[in-house]
Every structure is written in C-alpha cells, then in structure tokens.
Amino acid sequence: MYTARKKIQKEKGLEPSEFEDSVAQAFFDLENGNQELKSELKDLYINNAVQMDIAGNRKAVVIHVPYRLRKAFKKIHVRLVRELEKKFSGKDVVIVATRRIVRPPKKGSAVQRPRTRTLTAVHDGILYLGGFYPAEIVGKRIRYRLDGAKVIKIFLDPKERNNTEYKLETFSAVYRRLCGKDMYTARKKIQKEKGLEPSEFEDSVAQAFFDLENGNQELKSELKDLYINNAVQMDIAGNRKAVVIHVPYRLRKAFKKIHVRLVRELEKKFSGKDVILEDVVYPAEIVGKRIRYRLDGAKVIKIFLDPKERNNTEYKLETFSAVYRRLCGKDVAFEYPMTETA
C-alpha cells in the first residue's frame, strides 16, 4: 500500500524520526492533493529532514534529497518550497542534495578517493549546487579575521531576490551547521553583547550597512571592517523620527572619516528619519556653552555649534535636543552663534 512512509528512504536499519515522518507526510499530501505538483512528485522522495534553530525565534526545515534526484527537485524547487513553507508555517524550508565525504586513504594504499567525495568538494557542492537555489552564486570573497578565522562572503544573483532575500540569514545558519563555516551576511554588521539578539529594527539597520558595503563604491572599502552595537528609533516633536545608532568606541575615528557621506546614504534608506551616528552633533564642532537656570531651579544648557557645518546639521537641531534628552535626561538647546553685521 502506498503511504507517506514511501516518501522517505533512509539508510538500512534506520527508522525515520517523528519530525521526518511529518515532512514525508507533507510530501505525500502534496502529491495527492496538489494538481500542479502531482506528476512531478510521483517518483521523488527524501533521505532525511531536520529542524534547526536560527537567530531569534526563527526555525528552518532542512531536507536532504538523493543526489541523483537533485535535477528533478530543481525543476519544481520554487513551487515545492512555497507549498512546504505553507505547511510548516513560520519556518524556512531549505532543500539540499545528500553528499558523502570519504576519508582520505591510508598512506601507501592503492585506493583512490574520488574528488567529489573530498570534504572541500562536498562543502563546495552544498554552496554552489543547490544550497541557495533558485539563486545562483555570482561571486565569492574570502576574508581573514585578525585571529586567523576565515569568513566567506557569497554574492547571489539579484534576479531571484524576491524568492531568497527573506532567507539570507537562514542560508548562513544552515551552511554553518552543515559545514562548520561562517558566511558573511548582514548579521555580521551588528555585534551585540553576548546572549542578546538584535531586534527587527536593528536587523534592518544592519542590512542597510551591508547593502551600502556591497553596493556603494564610495563607501565599500571604508565600511568593510565597521559594524554597530545597537540601534533604536526615537520619536521627535511632531511626526519626525530619528534613527540613533551606537557604534563601538574603538571604531569612532573610522566612522568620523565617513560620517557625512554615510549619514547621507542612511537617511536615503530611512527616508523621512534623521540619522544620529557616533556623536550626537557631529560633524559640527561645539564652540560655546551657556547654562541658564529657570525659576524652578531647573538647568537648561545652550550649546553653540560651529556654523561651518550649518548645511549638514541645521535641519537636525531639534533632533539633537530630543536625542540628548533621551540619552542623558538633560534639556539642551542647540544653536549657532550670532554673527555680527556691519
């Protein structure tokens, strides 16, 4: 009798887990209930399936299929993944062809190991032959950290952006789990304290930095080694909003070099929002300070800014005051010194 168990074939002596049975059942249901996929799924089956935890509360379903059936799965990949993600709501589905690594032969042995069974070939196969399908890999860059660790940056064909962009973080996590290697994604542009996960808004800011690094030739080289600690959105007077980005203290000089250009590009991405980066009033320099006391004893600080940077900062004076008040709990008024007229 043809049942869901026919849709999964594991190695001899191994029984499917409860989760693998649920994945096999999903394939069985699609074969019998989806007219669009029925004929193509008839001769297809899987080897195993596993559920992985991704950053935050996200989960991924990684399905291994027989290597000899990989081309048949590719033909229906987009439609199949779409239907499976409906069944496993809230989980990203990744389909990978099963590949086996063979140990190197012992010294002096006449046995030859096929090139396709080496660790490097298998890891590259996962990378180039299906791990990110339907997107094709159009570029690869390897970076070395100061501690010698290697980080791989993979560039995907933007033609399939709509089908893959929401899964970039999943691709990175799955590849790390399968191969033990780090890939360079937007999440590398934010480094929070241990145990803390970036918020959805912080992920969007990190993605903006990542996009600028890979798409803006003017900022590309300078942004390569820069990252942020956290980001928050603040309400200013009226309907105005500010994006306040905290960067590591040791990187403050590097951020200052590109401050004006970087803020300009970030404000394009976060349209209608003022971006505050590194120092509250930078690039303007403080040239004077006056303290006033109200009748109730409250202290009001008035800060005078260098008018040389008036064009880059004047539209944000109200934002400077609101952000400083939120960060320090003090009322500050920012303005430019009065210039004497003849």
Secondary structure, 3 states (H helix, E strand, C coil): CCCHHHHECCCCCCCCCHHHHHHHHHHHHHHHHCCCCHHHHCCCCECEEEEEECCCCCEEEEEEECHHHHHHHHHCHHHHHHHHHHHCCCEEEEEEECCCCCCCCCCCCCCCCCHHHCHHHHHHHHHHCCCCCCCCEEEEEEEECCCCCEEEEEEECHHHHHHHHHHHHHHHHHHHHHHCCEECCHHHHECCCCCCCCCHHHHHHHHHHHHHHHHCCCCHHHHCCCCECEEEEEECCCCCEEEEEECCHHHHHHHHHCHHHHHHHHHHHCCCEEEEECCCCCCCCEEEEEEEECCCCCEEEEEEECHHHHHHHHHHHHHHHHHHHHHHCCCEEEECCCCCCC
